[in-house]
Amino acid sequence: MRIDNDDRVRTAAPTQVLVVGASASGLTTVEALRRKGYTGAVTVLGAETHPPYDRPPLSKQVLSGAWEPVRAELRTGEALSALDADFHLGDPAVAMDARTRTVRTASGRELRADAVVIATGVRVRTLPGQENLSGVHVLRTLDDALAMRKDLLAASRLVVVGEGVLGSEIAATARTLGLDVTLAGPLSAPMALQVGPLVSGMLAELHTERGVRLRLGAGVAGLTGEEGRVTGVELGTGEVLPADVVVVAIGASPATDWLAGSGLDLDNGVVCDSRCMALEGIYAVGDVARWHHEHLGRLVRLENRTNATEQAMAVAANILGEDLPYRPVPYFWTDQYDAKLQVHGFLSADAEVDIVEGDLTSRRFVARYRSNGQVTGVLGWNMPKQTRLRRQEIVDALNAPTPTH
């Protein structure tokens, strides 16, 4: 779904804004509205009882115990009060009527607003039967992180199912806690889908050097257990990886179940135009939003912390009538052991890669990714400043006129 610029009509600012999701994107939307001078009523619905907190530290600082949970909170109670917003926590949205912009919650409350912002994020995927076994964890919420840490401190053997960013980070954190760690997944190396073969191969070497066992290249058939407790992970090859604790990190899907029958277009997220608007007066932001990226000419959905903030600021501007297309250069980072990776742009698995700063042997470098001769992304390994400077090459490539034939 897309709304052309010619069809847009600037409307008056809403008198009531409802933000569904007390997430980083939801909170940033509220803060941006207030910074821009919005004085109308704002209500925030949150499924969890916790005030808004940051998710990236969950797999690192909170899981390792370096941070107390309160340090992950995005704002103090005083700062939240200063927003003059009505927070309803622990009462998730369960249905919406897009025509009337009315949201119903689990407690039966019905809320209507002139502008609704959907910021419900994603739900983690699980393995069949894992809900029947103790010792099996996922990591999405603060409570997930605390429950996982408690189990890890009493365990000696951990199997992480999923070789993506989150699984790799959890494996690294658990290894620093002294656990015997095995990382399993169908791809050939950690984060192969996110960074391509060159860098994922280096991550495989890093994890192996730190003592993580890699059982990659084979799918997971299921979990084994005794008396209701997990005992291992069975691979598609028939091999069973013994475990005291298992973490399932096999991705997530947009949290849109509650929007079924709402009248919104749902397809791998809430489908929006280039202004992140799904229907008149209804917007989506963060992991749940799938919007038209004008520079790429296609629908995009991003699951990263930077997008949650940047998209929320764009949505706030559009709620107030600024009519701004959202066309970011994606960015994410990951910390594993002493390796800090920053990624700007899009890194396709078949891209041509060349090293433009530093060198691979020292594990301090910037890699540039090209597809069809065009720079699409840059990746830095322990070279954050140099990587950030190279980001401009992606911007220039996106802004370059499309050649005509």
C-alpha positions in Angstrom: 0.0 0.0 0.0 1.3 3.4 -0.9 -0.1 6.9 -0.9 1.2 9.3 -3.5 2.4 12.7 -2.5 -0.2 14.3 -4.8 -3.0 12.7 -2.8 -1.8 14.1 0.6 -3.8 16.7 2.4 -2.3 18.5 5.4 -4.6 18.1 8.3 -4.8 19.7 11.7 -2.8 18.3 14.5 -4.7 15.6 16.4 -6.1 16.3 19.9 -5.5 12.8 21.1 -2.6 10.4 20.3 -2.6 6.8 21.3 0.7 4.9 21.2 0.3 1.1 21.4 3.6 -0.3 22.8 5.7 1.1 25.6 8.8 0.3 23.7 11.8 2.4 22.6 10.0 3.4 19.5 6.8 4.2 21.4 8.6 6.3 24.0 10.6 8.1 21.3 7.4 9.0 19.5 5.9 10.6 22.6 9.2 12.5 23.3 9.4 13.7 19.8 5.8 14.9 19.8 6.4 16.9 23.0 9.7 18.4 21.7 7.8 19.6 18.6 5.4 21.4 20.9 2.5 19.1 20.8 0.2 19.8 23.8 -2.6 17.4 23.2 -3.5 14.2 25.2 -1.1 11.2 24.8 -1.9 7.7 26.0 0.7 4.9 26.0 -0.4 1.2 26.2 2.3 -1.3 27.3 2.0 -5.1 27.5 4.6 -5.4 30.1 4.5 -4.0 33.7 8.0 -2.5 33.3 8.4 1.1 32.2 10.1 1.5 28.8 13.6 -0.1 28.7 16.3 -0.7 26.2 16.6 -4.2 24.6 20.2 -4.3 23.3 21.7 -4.6 26.8 19.6 -7.6 27.7 21.8 -10.1 25.8 25.0 -8.5 27.1 25.1 -6.3 30.2 21.9 -7.5 31.9 22.5 -11.2 31.1 26.1 -11.0 32.3 25.2 -9.2 35.5 27.3 -6.2 34.7 24.1 -4.1 34.9 21.3 -4.1 37.4 18.0 -4.2 35.5 17.2 -0.6 36.4 20.1 0.5 34.3 18.3 -0.7 31.2 15.4 1.7 31.8 15.2 4.4 29.1 14.1 7.2 31.4 13.7 7.9 35.1 10.2 8.1 36.6 10.6 11.9 36.8 11.4 12.1 33.1 8.4 10.0 32.2 6.1 12.1 34.4 7.4 15.3 32.7 6.0 14.0 29.3 2.5 14.4 30.7 1.4 11.1 29.1 -1.0 8.6 30.5 0.9 5.2 30.7 -1.2 2.1 31.0 1.3 -0.8 31.7 0.6 -4.5 31.9 -2.6 -4.2 29.8 -1.8 -5.3 26.2 -3.9 -4.3 23.2 -5.9 -7.2 21.9 -8.0 -5.7 19.0 -8.4 -2.6 16.9 -11.1 -1.1 14.7 -9.0 0.9 12.2 -12.2 2.6 10.8 -12.9 4.3 14.2 -9.3 4.2 15.5 -10.4 2.3 18.6 -8.2 -0.1 20.5 -9.4 -2.6 23.0 -7.1 -4.0 25.7 -7.0 -7.3 27.6 -8.7 -5.7 30.6 -11.6 -4.6 28.4 -10.6 -0.9 28.2 -11.5 0.8 24.9 -9.5 3.7 23.8 -10.1 6.0 20.8 -7.7 8.6 19.4 -7.3 10.9 16.4 -3.9 9.4 15.7 -2.8 5.9 16.7 0.8 4.7 16.6 1.4 1.0 16.5 4.7 0.1 18.2 4.1 -3.5 19.3 7.4 -4.9 18.0 7.9 -8.6 17.4 7.2 -11.9 19.0 10.0 -14.5 19.2 9.7 -17.7 17.3 9.9 -21.0 19.3 10.6 -24.6 18.7 7.7 -27.2 18.9 7.3 -28.5 22.4 9.6 -26.1 24.1 6.8 -24.7 26.3 6.6 -28.2 28.0 10.2 -28.2 29.1 11.9 -26.2 31.8 15.4 -24.9 31.1 14.4 -23.6 27.6 14.6 -19.9 27.1 14.0 -17.1 24.6 15.2 -13.5 24.9 12.9 -10.6 24.1 11.9 -9.1 27.4 13.6 -8.0 30.6 11.9 -10.8 32.5 13.3 -13.2 29.8 16.8 -12.0 30.5 16.5 -12.3 34.3 15.0 -15.8 34.1 17.8 -16.9 31.7 20.5 -15.5 33.9 19.2 -17.3 36.9 19.2 -20.6 35.0 22.7 -20.0 33.5 24.2 -19.4 36.9 23.1 -22.8 38.0 24.1 -24.6 34.8 27.3 -25.8 33.2 26.3 -26.6 29.6 24.4 -24.3 27.3 23.2 -24.9 23.7 22.2 -21.8 21.7 19.9 -22.6 18.8 20.2 -19.8 16.2 23.4 -18.4 14.7 22.1 -14.9 14.1 23.0 -11.7 15.9 21.1 -12.5 19.1 22.3 -16.1 19.3 25.9 -15.1 18.7 25.7 -12.4 21.4 24.2 -14.8 24.0 26.8 -17.4 23.2 29.6 -14.8 23.8 28.0 -13.6 27.0 27.5 -17.1 28.4 31.1 -18.1 27.5 32.4 -15.1 29.5 30.3 -16.5 32.4 32.3 -19.7 32.2 29.7 -22.0 30.7 30.4 -24.8 28.2 28.7 -23.3 25.1 27.6 -24.8 21.8 26.1 -22.7 19.0 23.9 -24.5 16.6 22.1 -23.4 13.4 21.5 -24.2 9.8 23.9 -21.6 8.3 27.6 -22.1 7.9 28.9 -19.4 10.3 27.7 -17.0 13.0 25.7 -14.1 11.5 26.2 -15.4 7.9 22.9 -13.9 6.8 23.7 -10.5 8.2 27.3 -9.9 7.3 28.2 -12.3 4.5 30.9 -15.1 4.3 34.0 -13.1 4.9 33.1 -11.5 8.2 31.0 -14.4 9.4 34.0 -16.7 8.9 36.0 -14.4 11.1 33.3 -14.5 13.8 33.4 -18.3 13.6 37.2 -18.1 14.3 36.6 -15.7 17.2 34.0 -17.9 18.9 36.1 -21.0 18.4 39.1 -19.3 19.9 37.0 -18.4 22.9 35.9 -21.9 23.4 32.5 -22.0 21.8 31.7 -25.2 20.0 30.1 -24.6 16.6 27.6 -27.1 15.3 26.6 -25.2 12.2 25.3 -26.2 8.8 22.6 -28.5 10.2 19.0 -27.8 11.1 17.5 -28.5 14.5 15.1 -31.4 14.6 13.9 -30.8 18.2 14.6 -30.9 21.9 15.2 -33.8 24.2 14.1 -33.9 27.8 13.6 -36.0 31.0 10.9 -35.5 33.6 9.9 -32.1 32.2 13.5 -30.7 32.0 15.5 -30.1 28.8 18.5 -32.4 28.3 19.6 -31.6 24.9 19.1 -30.4 21.3 18.7 -32.9 18.5 20.1 -31.9 15.1 18.8 -33.0 11.7 21.8 -35.2 11.4 20.7 -37.2 14.4 23.4 -35.8 16.7 22.2 -34.8 20.2 23.9 -31.9 21.9 23.7 -32.3 25.6 22.5 -29.2 27.6 21.4 -28.1 31.0 20.0 -24.9 29.5 18.9 -24.2 25.9 18.3 -20.7 24.4 16.2 -20.5 21.3 17.1 -17.5 19.1 15.6 -18.4 15.7 14.2 -15.0 14.9 11.0 -13.2 15.4 7.8 -12.2 13.6 5.9 -8.9 13.8 3.4 -8.7 16.7 0.3 -8.2 14.5 -2.0 -11.0 15.7 -4.0 -8.5 17.7 -4.7 -6.6 14.5 -6.4 -9.4 12.6 -9.7 -8.2 11.3 -8.7 -4.5 12.0 -8.9 -3.4 8.4 -5.2 -2.8 8.2 -2.9 -4.4 5.5 -0.8 -7.0 7.4 2.0 -8.7 5.5 5.2 -9.3 7.4 4.3 -6.3 9.5 1.9 -3.4 9.3 2.2 -2.2 5.7 2.6 1.5 5.4 3.4 4.2 2.9 6.6 6.2 2.8 5.4 8.3 5.7 4.9 5.2 7.8 1.1 5.7 7.6 -1.0 2.5 7.3 -4.4 4.3 7.0 -5.4 7.9 7.6 -4.5 8.6 11.2 -2.8 5.3 11.9 1.0 4.8 11.8 3.4 2.0 12.6 6.9 2.4 13.9 9.8 0.1 14.8 10.1 -3.6 14.3 6.4 -4.0 13.4 6.4 -1.4 10.6 6.9 -2.4 7.0 7.0 0.8 4.9 7.8 2.0 1.4 11.4 3.2 1.3 11.5 5.7 -1.5 15.2 5.4 -2.3 15.0 1.6 -2.6 11.6 1.5 -4.3 10.3 -1.4 -2.2 8.8 -2.3 1.2 11.3 -2.6 4.1 11.0 -3.8 7.7 14.0 -3.4 10.0 14.6 -4.9 13.4 17.2 -2.8 15.1 17.5 -0.2 17.8 18.6 2.7 15.7 15.6 2.3 13.4 13.2 2.3 16.4 14.4 5.8 17.3 14.8 7.4 13.8 11.5 6.1 12.6 9.7 7.3 15.7 10.9 10.8 15.1 9.7 10.7 11.5 6.3 9.4 12.6 6.0 12.2 15.2 6.8 14.8 12.5 4.2 13.3 10.1 1.5 13.2 12.8 2.0 16.9 13.2 1.7 17.4 9.4 5.3 17.8 8.3 4.9 15.2 5.4 8.4 13.7 5.6 9.3 10.5 3.8 11.3 8.1 5.9 14.2 6.8 3.9 17.1 5.8 6.3 20.4 4.1 5.8 20.0 1.1 8.2 22.5 0.8 11.0 23.0 -1.9 13.7 25.9 -2.9 15.9 26.9 -6.0 17.9 29.4 -6.5 20.7 30.9 -10.0 21.1 33.9 -10.5 23.4 36.3 -7.7 22.4 34.9 -7.4 18.9 32.7 -4.4 18.2 31.0 -4.5 14.8 29.1 -1.6 13.2 27.0 -2.1 10.1 25.6 0.6 7.9 23.4 -0.1 4.9 22.5 -3.4 3.3 25.0 -6.3 3.1 23.8 -8.9 0.6 25.4 -12.3 0.8 26.6 -12.2 -2.8 28.1 -8.6 -2.5 31.6 -7.9 -3.6 33.7 -7.0 -0.5 36.9 -5.0 -0.3 38.8 -3.8 2.7 39.1 0.0 2.6 40.6 0.7 6.1 42.8 -1.4 8.4 43.5 -5.1 7.8 41.9 -8.4 8.5 44.8 -9.9 10.4 44.7 -7.3 13.1 40.9 -7.5 13.3 40.6 -3.8 12.9 39.2 -2.9 9.5 36.4 -1.4 7.4 34.9 -3.5 4.7 32.9 -2.0 1.8 30.1 -4.0 0.2 29.1 -3.5 -3.5 26.3 -4.9 -5.5 26.1 -4.3 -9.3 29.0 -1.8 -8.9 27.0 0.3 -6.3 28.1 0.7 -2.7 25.3 -0.8 -0.5 26.9 -1.1 2.9 30.0 -0.8 5.1 31.0 -2.9 8.0 33.6 -1.9 10.7 35.3 -4.3 13.0 36.7 -2.3 16.0 36.9 0.9 13.8 33.8 2.8 14.6 34.9 6.3 13.6 36.3 5.2 10.2 33.1 3.2 9.5 30.9 6.1 10.3 32.8 8.3 7.9 32.4 5.7 5.1 28.6 5.7 5.5 28.5 8.7 3.2 29.3 6.5 0.3 26.0 4.6 0.8 24.1 7.9 1.0 25.7 9.1 -2.2 24.8 5.8 -4.0 21.2 6.0 -2.8 20.9 9.6 -4.0 22.5 8.9 -7.3 20.0 9.2 -10.3 18.9 5.9 -11.8 20.5 5.5 -15.2 18.1 5.5 -18.2 18.4 3.2 -21.1 
